[in-house]
Amino acid sequence: MHFCVIKSRTIKIGFIMLLVLILLSLSINGATSAQVFFGYAPRKVPIYSVDTTEKRVAISFDAAWGADKTEDILAILDEFNVNATFFLVGFWVDEYEDIVKEIDASGCEIGTHSNTHPDMVNLSKDSIKEELTTSIEKIENVTGKEVTLFRAPFGSYNNTLLDVTEELGLKTIQWDVDTLDWKGLSAGEMNNRVINKVQNGSIILMHNNSDNILDGLRLILTTLQNKGYTIGSVSDLIYHDNYTIDRNGIQHTN
């Protein structure tokens, strides 16, 4: 009786091992069949931050609604001798073309934030591509410069979206420090959020038309520079070649 039980278990173990070997030999959409079968198929991840020993961070602004504070933001950045990255929605570019030109002339970087600000996870691959190519064309027509960065509306993404951005040669950028400026936080509250979370290689999220953005930006830049951080655009910070992104969205150089 014991022999039959042991033999049965051995057969089961042998069968499972054979199944795993078969699954490992197959591939589904870049993932092994074993990964799909056992439920750990890899999920693509954007860049949330950068692995670096240097005290360097990036400031980024999303622009989708309103522009009356943008010129003052540019003036503050210039006062602190800091570049930043602006992620612009296509319909914002349509409405504020002159300000897009000012952002570009200031030396700041411009990326796309989609064309109409949808949750792109709910779109088909073709619709995603249309959102991106349309917005890129609008920006490039104004600036004459190639768009290489993208930030997803609401920070919402999936593998389909990241497949398309890769096809279009875009790097998808998230953030690891959120000022929550859009919630109407005071300058001090925004500054505290940044200081409590910032680290080497952080990407800081702000918005161009939030209530207290001007006071908040000035205080944040002052605090970061006093702490020895070099502040720049996203492209100043990230690696452009020979890199990997781990499952936490941290970009590492190879």
Secondary structure, DSSP 8 states (H G I E B T S, - for coil): -HHHHHHHHHHHHHHHHHHHHHHHT-EETTEEHHHHHTT-------B-EE--SS-EEEEEEEESS--TTHHHHHHHHHHTT---EEEE-HHHHHH-HHHHHHHHHTT-EEEE--SS---GGGS-HHHHHHHHHHHHHHHHHHH-S---EE--GGG---HHHHHHHHHTT-EEB--SEE--GGGT--HHHHHHHHHHH--TTBEEEEETT-TTHHHHHHHHHHHHHHTT-EEE-HHHHS--SSEEE-TTSEEEE-
